[in-house]
């Protein structure tokens, strides 16, 4: 009897954990909710961890606490989430509000005091219990465009406080604020021969399949003739009524001869899983064509909460003399559906011969460690850094390593080193960068005993570069000895076009003053109402350094009325 009672209690608790409160959280904005980014959307190197609410391209709309709670974390970054608030609620969930333009009231004062105490713009704060309590509907900040944001909007998340898993806010009732009667859109359908024996329509490479629309929400794909193990991938998106954003889908299912074989539901996942998006999508196709194709099969066996079912890892084994009907069903949260039917027949074809490159590739066993060294360069990585065995184009030359190209995802970091102790390179001004066409991406470079080293999860060509040019500081609304009022904001442009800006410090009359930095438009701003400047003559000093130690200083005077 006790055992039966325990099972019933456990089942009830487990079931309850999946029942999300529908009326607990309120709207974080006072305007009609316009979804510009959906939960789980396929982004670069990560799944989108919340939903984005547009603000009609306007900064400054008030942001409201979605429920009673306490502020448990505040973070300000130049990139990433920008200005962010985390509110813990008594029902076991935490809400997150990101890319804010500013905070309000006690939160604003609290943040400013911490910034001045630590003399930092970028800061992370964990308020003590009951320091910052909020009520549902309290204004906590304003919509902004801070951090790595592509335009004014509110990024909103709901997390399980204990596990820190991110949960789709639509499961809490936010879907009722969004009207949607439009079926998901299909951009493209791809079929993949999976192993060396696989052939599809006379090819051994992935192929785009043409689609013919038959009726509302139903497509017929061109026939697939082949043999061996194959899989499919689809590029799709969802649109809302009268909206132009291309949002992610909610559910994707596949059926083989009427039996469900694969299912993905964008309901919840952990941050530890988010980089697995590079296995979830066709990583090579994304980096070569910018086309995001979601694979409906797994090359390697990996765990991801979003994948609910994967019979035979989603692969289809075409057997001799057999035919199959494969169906893909794509759904949004409002249960609008788009179906794709794909007829598959066995055909004993040989694949067309593909002319191979003359390059010599190194065969990589994903299950072992590697140390490769030549010229003055070294590559090191641990076992299982690569998800699967592969062939890599690797070449060493003086101060350069060609490490294949960015078409294969990595699970762990590779260490890349250059010994410049016997070269003419200035170690103080040197760094390792990734060559991207005409541009160069800086990597944080460790320097010890004449050896430069970085850690990276991106394949490509790496070189040693030197940067001797200091950053620049340009006044925008500032003039020597000009008169300003307490409500004015001093604005300057700061830039460094090579290694990039590392540190910015501003001073008024020798006292540290907060200059907020918005890297997207290269602006720094100081609000005179911070109270650092005094009435009458003031001296402003701005010091900027880049990542290899080049420095520039700006000094001038101004009058405060």
N, C-alpha and C positions, 0 to 999 in steps of 0.2 A: 504493500500500500504506500509506504514511504517513497519507494522508487517511482511509482506511478505519479505521485504528487510532485516529486522533483522534476520529472520529465515535463509535466504540465506547466509548472512554474517556469522552467527553462524555455519551453516553447513560447509561452506567453511573453516572456521578457524579450526573446529574440524577435518575435513578431512585432512587438511594440517598438523595438529599435528601428524598424523600417517604416513606422508610421510617423510621418513628420507633421508637426502642428501647422494647420493651414491658416489660422487667423492670428497667430502670435506676432509675426513680424509685419510692421507697416512699411509703406512706401518711403524710401530714403530721399525722394525728391517730391516737391510740391507740384510739379508739372506732369502732364501725361507722359507715361513711360514709353520711350522710344528705344527699342533694343537695337544696339549697334554692334554687339558682340555677344555670342551665346556661350553657355557653359561647355567646356571640353573642346571648343573650336580648335582646329589644327593650326598651331602657330609654329614659329621657328624654334625648334629644339624643345618645345613644351606644349602641353595641352592648356588651353585658356582656363584659368582657375576660378573664374567668376562669370558674371554677366556685366555688360557695359550698357549704361543708359546715356544716350545722347542728350545734349542740352541746347539743341538748335545752334550749334557752333558758338555758344556764348559762355564766357567765364563769369562766375559770380552768383549763380543760383544757389540758394541755401540747401545744405545737406542735413537731413534729420536723422537722429538716432532711431533705428528701426524698432527698438524695444527698450524697456528698462534694463539698466546694467551698469557696469563700471568700465572705464577706460583702463585697459591692462597693458597696452603697448602703444607707443607713438614712434613713428620712424620717418625720417626725412633723408632721402637719397637724391643725388643729382640725376640718377637714372632709375631704372626699375619702376617701383610704385610711386616715386616722388614723395609727396606729403601724404601720410597714411595714418589712420586711426583704427585701432582694434578694440572692440567692445565685447566684454564677456557678459553673457546673460545667465540668469539663474536656472534656465531650462536645459543647460548643457551645451549650448551653442555659442559661437563667437561670430560677430559680424565684422567685416572689414570694409573700409571706405578709402579708396586710393585715388591718386592724381589730384588731390585737393589743391585749390589755389591758396587757401589759408585756413587757419583754425579760428575759433570764435570764443569769446568770453574767458572763463577760467582756463580752458584748454590752451588758448592762445597765450595767456600770461604765463602759464606753466612751461610751455615749450620755449618761449623767449628767455625765461629766466635760466633754463637749463643750457640753452645755446650760449648765452653770455657767460655762464659759469664755466663751461668747458671750452669757450672760444672756438666753437665749431658751427658751421651751417648744417652739414650732414650729421645726423645724430640719431641714436636709438635710446628710447626712454621706457622704463618699466615702472609706472607709478605704483606707489604703495597702496595696499588695500584701502578702499574707501576714500582715496585722495581725490578722484575725479568720478563722481557718480553722475549718471545721466538718466533722464526719463524719456520714455517713448515720445517722439515728436520734438525733442529739444534740438535746436540748431547746434551742430558740432563743427561745421566748417562750410566751405563754399566750393562749388564745382570748379575744377581747374584743368590745367594741361601740364602738370609737373611730371618729372621723371620721363620714362620712355613712352610717352603718350603721343599718339598721332593727331590729336585734336581734343578740344574741350569735351570731357565726359566724366561720368562717375563709374569707376570700376568697383563692383559690389560683390562681396563673397559671404557665404555662410559656411562655417567650419564646425566640425565636431570638436568641442573644446578639449576633450580627453585625448582622442586619437590624432587630432589636427588634420583629419581627412577633410577635403573640400567637397561640399555637397551642392548639387544643382539647386539654386534658389527656386526654380519652378516647382520643385517638389513641396515647397512651403506655401504655395498659392500665388506666387507672383505671375504665373502664366495667365491668371484671370485678368491681369492688367494689360495684356497684349492680345490684340485680335489677330487671328491667323486662319484663313481658309484656303491658303495657297499650297499646292503640293510642292515638295522639294524638287529642285532642279538638278538634272544630270548633265554635267559638262562632257564627260568622257568615260568610256569603259575600256579596260585593258585586260588582256588575257596573258598569262605568264606560263611558259614552259619551265618547270621547276627543276628538273634534273637533266643530266646529259642525254638521256634516252628520250626525253620528251620532245614532241613535235606538235606544233599547232599551225594549221593552214600552211604547211610546207616550210615553216620557219622554226628556228630554235631560240628566237629572241622575243621579248614582249611585243605584242601587237595591239594597236587600237582597233576596236570593233565598231562598225557602223551601227546606228540605232534608227529604227523606224517607229514613229509614234502611231499607235493603233487606236487608242481611245484615251479618255481623260485619265492620266496617271499611269498608263501602261505602254511599255516600249517592247519591241521585238528586236533582238540583236541579230546580227548576221550569224550564220551557222558556223560552229566551230568543229573542224575535222582534225583529229589528231590521235595521239597515243601517249601513254605514260602519265606521269603526275603533272597536273596543271592547277592553276589557281587564277582568281580574278581580282581586279581592283577597280574602284570607282571614284571618280571625282564628282562630288555633289555638294550642294549647299541649299540652305533654306532662306526664304524671304518672307517677311511679314507684310500684312496689308498696307499699302501705301508707303512702304519703306524701300529704300534702295540698298540697304546693307546686305551683303552676302554672309549669312550666319551659318553656323554649323548645324548639323542634323542632330536628332535625339536618339534614334534607334535605327539599327541596320541588321537585317536578318537575311540569311540565305537558306534555300531549300534545294535538295537534290531528290528528284523524283517524289516530291511531296513531303519529304522528311527534313525537318530543320537540322542544319549542319553547323551554322555559325550565327552568333548573335552578339551584338555590341549595343550597350545602353549607356549613354552619357549621364550617369546619375551621381557617381562619387569616385574619387581616386585620391591617392596620397601624393605628396610632393616627391617622395622617393621614386615614384613610378613615372613621373612626368617626362623624363628624358627617353623613356621607352617609345615615345612617339616616333623616334627615328627607326624603330623596327615596325611600328604600326603602319607607317606610310612607305611609299616608294622613295627612299632617301635619294637615290641616284637621280631619279626623274625630277625630283624637286630642285636639286642643285644644278641640273643641266638645263631645265626648261621652265622652272618656277611653277610647274603643274603639281598640285597636291593630290596624289592618288592614294586613297585609303585601301590598303591591301585587305582582302577578305580571307587570308590564310596566313599561317605563321611558318616562316622558313626554319626558325629555331624555336624550341619550346620555351616560352617565357610567361611569367605571370603578370597580369594587368587586370585590375578590378573591373575595368570597363568591359572586358571580354567575358561574357557570361557563358558562352558555349563555343566549343571549337572541336567538333568531331574530326578525327584524323587531321587535326590542326588546320581544318578548312580546306585541305587539298582534295582534289578529285583524281582518282586513278582510272583512266580510260582503259577499259578492258576490251580485248578482241571481240568483234562482232556485237558489241553492246552500243546502245544509244541512251542518252540521258536528257532530262529537262532540268535546267538549273534556273532558279528564280532568285532575284535579289529584291528585297522589299525595303525601301528607305522611308522612314517616318519622321515627322517633327513631333514636338511635344503635344500638339493639338490633334494628333492622330491623322493628319493629312498624309497621304501615302503616294509614293511613286514606285511602280513595279517594272522590273526588267526581266524578260524571259529570254533564255539563251539555249537553243537546241545544240546538243553535243553528240557527235557520232565518232565511232572508232574509224580510223583510216591509217593504214600501214604505209605512211609516206616517209621518205627520207628528207631531212632538212636541207635547205639550200646552203651550200658552202659559203662561209663568210671569211673574207680575206683577213688574216690575222696581222697584228702589228709586228713590226720588226724589233720592237723593244724587248729586252730581256726582263721578265718579271720575276720577282722573288716570291716563292710559295711560302705562305705564312700558315703555320699550325696554330690555331687560336688557343690551344690548350697548353702552350708552353711560353716560358719567358724568353725575351730577346734582348741582346745587346749588339748593336751594329755600329761599327766605327770605321771611318775612312777619312783621309785628308785631316782636317782639324775638327770634324763633326762627329757627333755620336747620337744614336737613337736608342732609347731603352724603354721597354714596357713589360708588364707582368702578364702572366697567363690570363686568358679570358678578357683581355682588353678589347679584342675584336670578338664580335658575336659569333662569327663563323670563320672557317678557313677561307683564305682569299689569296689572290695574286696581286702583288704591289709593285709599282714602278718606283724604285728608290735609287737615287743617284747622289753622290757626295762630290762637292768641289770646294775650293777655298771660300770659306765664309758663306756657304750656301748648301742647303739640303733640299733636294726635290723628293718630297715624301708623298708620292702618288698625287691624287687630286681629291677634292672633297666630294666623293661619291659613295663613300663607305662610312657608316656611323661607328663611333667608338663608345664603349661602355665606361672605360677608365681613362685616366690621363696617360699620355706618353711624355717622357722626359726627353728634351732635345737640348744638346749642348754644343758650344763652339769654344775651342781653346784658342784665344787670340793673344796669348802671352808672347808669341814670336812674330806677331804681325805688327803693322803700323797703325792698327786701329787704336783710337783713344778709348781706354776702358771706361773712363768717366762719362763719356758722351755716347757710348754705344748701347744698343738694345737689339733684341731679336724681333723681327717683324714678319708677318705673313703677307706675301705679295698677292694682291687681288686686282689683277689687270693693271690699271694705272695707279691704284691706291695701295696703301700699306696699312695693315692693322697692327698696332702696337701690342706686344705681350709683356706683361710684367716680367722683368728680367733680373734674375739673381746673379750677383757678381762675386766671385771668390777666386783668388790666386790666378787671375788672368783667364778664368773660365766663365763664360756666359751661359745661363741655363734658363729654360722655361718649362712649363707644363701645359699641355694642350690636348684637347679632344677633337681637333680639326686637322684633317689631312690637307696638304698643300705644299707650296714652295716657301721655305723659310730662309731668311738672309740676315746677316749682320748689317745694321745701319748705324750711322753716326748723325747726331743732331747738335749743331753748334749755334743754332738760331734761337734767341730768346723769344718768349711770348710777346704779344702786343697788348697795350691798353689804350683804348680810345674813348674820350668823353663823348657822350651822346646828348645829354641835356644839361651838361655842366660847363660853366665858363668861369675863368679866373676872376675872383673877387665879385662874382655875381651875388645878388641878394635872394635868399630863399626863405620860405616860411616853414613853420613846424610841420605842416601837412605835405610838404614836398618830398619827392623821392629822387635821390641821386642815382643816375643810370650811366653805366659805362659798358663798352664792348671789350671783351677779353678774348684772345684767340691764340692758338698755337697750331700750325698746320702740319706738324710732323709727329713728334712723340706724344703730344697732347698735354693738356694742363693737369698738373698734379695738385697744386695748392694755391688758394687765394686767401689773402688776409688784408683786411682794411682797418685803418686806424683814423680816429679823429682826435686831434690834439694829443697824439701819442697813446690814446686809449683804444683798445680793440673795439671795433664796430662791426656789427653783423651785416655782411653783404650777401644777399641771396643770389645763388648762381643757377641760371637756366641755360644748360649746355646747348639746347636745340637752337636758340637764337643768339647764343654767345653773350648773354647779358648778365651783368651783376647789378644789384640794386640795394640801396640803403634807404630805409625809412627814417627821416629825421625825427619823427615822433617817438623813436626809441629813446630819445633823450640824451644821447651821447654828446651831441653838439650843444654849445652854449650860445646865448645871444651875443651878437657881435662877430668879431673875426675868428674863424676856425681854420685849422690846417687839416687837410685830408691827405692821407698816404695810403696807397694801394700797392701791395707786393704780390706778384704772381710768379710762380715757378713751374717749369715743365717737368716731365718725368725723368729727365736725365740731368737736372740741376741747373739749367739755364734760368736766369732770373731777370725780372724787369721791375722797376719801381716808378710809380707815378706820384708826384707831389704837387699840391696846389692849395690855394686859399679860397675861402668863400665866406660870405656874410650871412648870419641868421638873424632875421628880423625879430 
